[in-house]
């Protein structure tokens, strides 16, 4: 499959390129996944083009009957995380864990440093997940975790995970800026229209 190169996108009109029978498709969805699919469809159907991602996230969590929300955030977005948590606290009990939790030196794990010889704390996504798992959160949100660290957090989280903010230090946390900007797309990324 190479769906990104497809020009017809006939699947949006009902074409089944894989020719998978519906029961085989349905088998891919656990009961939890089915509940999330139903809730996501309700949010999309009821609020299409009306709500921001954070507002949609609240509606989704409410539709899933969540009471306890976790926020795993990057210290570089601590102020933004503070505002996000304040908003979420209007609706839920919220637990948050910053990326530098435990304050362990990168040298303890023999990790490459930004500036050798200076103390640099590791980003600690596995422990962020552990803390939120222990809080028994129903749903967790990522706020700007580094590429790779977001994967570790997602893999270690007991609760389903959604990304509120994708980190992009260069483009003000808007990764699509590189695609929307002709300069970045054509010159920096080497992509042609």
Secondary structure in CASP SS format (residue, H / E / C, confidence):
PFRMAT SS
TARGET T0000
AUTHOR 0000-0000-0000
METHOD secondary structure of the structure
MODEL  1
X C 1.00
X C 1.00
X H 1.00
X H 1.00
X H 1.00
X C 1.00
X C 1.00
X C 1.00
X C 1.00
X H 1.00
X H 1.00
X H 1.00
X H 1.00
X C 1.00
X C 1.00
X C 1.00
X C 1.00
X C 1.00
X C 1.00
X C 1.00
X C 1.00
X H 1.00
X H 1.00
X H 1.00
X H 1.00
X H 1.00
X C 1.00
X C 1.00
X C 1.00
X C 1.00
X H 1.00
X H 1.00
X H 1.00
X H 1.00
X H 1.00
X H 1.00
X H 1.00
X H 1.00
X H 1.00
X H 1.00
X H 1.00
X H 1.00
X H 1.00
X H 1.00
X H 1.00
X H 1.00
X H 1.00
X C 1.00
X C 1.00
X C 1.00
X C 1.00
X C 1.00
X H 1.00
X H 1.00
X H 1.00
X H 1.00
X H 1.00
X H 1.00
X H 1.00
X H 1.00
X H 1.00
X H 1.00
X H 1.00
X C 1.00
X C 1.00
X C 1.00
X C 1.00
X E 1.00
X E 1.00
X E 1.00
X E 1.00
X E 1.00
X E 1.00
X C 1.00
X H 1.00
X H 1.00
X H 1.00
X H 1.00
X H 1.00
X H 1.00
X H 1.00
X H 1.00
X H 1.00
X H 1.00
X H 1.00
X H 1.00
X H 1.00
X H 1.00
X C 1.00
X C 1.00
X C 1.00
X C 1.00
X E 1.00
X E 1.00
X E 1.00
X E 1.00
X E 1.00
X E 1.00
X C 1.00
X C 1.00
X C 1.00
X C 1.00
X C 1.00
X C 1.00
X E 1.00
X H 1.00
X H 1.00
X H 1.00
X H 1.00
X C 1.00
X C 1.00
X C 1.00
X C 1.00
X C 1.00
X C 1.00
X C 1.00
X C 1.00
X C 1.00
X C 1.00
X C 1.00
X E 1.00
X C 1.00
X C 1.00
X C 1.00
X H 1.00
X H 1.00
X H 1.00
X H 1.00
X H 1.00
X H 1.00
X H 1.00
X H 1.00
X H 1.00
X H 1.00
X C 1.00
X C 1.00
X C 1.00
X C 1.00
X E 1.00
X E 1.00
X E 1.00
X E 1.00
X E 1.00
X C 1.00
X C 1.00
X C 1.00
X C 1.00
X C 1.00
X H 1.00
X H 1.00
X H 1.00
X H 1.00
X H 1.00
X H 1.00
X H 1.00
X H 1.00
X C 1.00
X C 1.00
X C 1.00
X E 1.00
X E 1.00
X E 1.00
X E 1.00
X E 1.00
X E 1.00
X C 1.00
X C 1.00
X C 1.00
X C 1.00
X C 1.00
X C 1.00
X C 1.00
X C 1.00
X C 1.00
X C 1.00
X C 1.00
X H 1.00
X H 1.00
X H 1.00
X H 1.00
X C 1.00
X H 1.00
X H 1.00
X H 1.00
X H 1.00
X H 1.00
X H 1.00
X H 1.00
X C 1.00
X C 1.00
X C 1.00
X C 1.00
X C 1.00
END
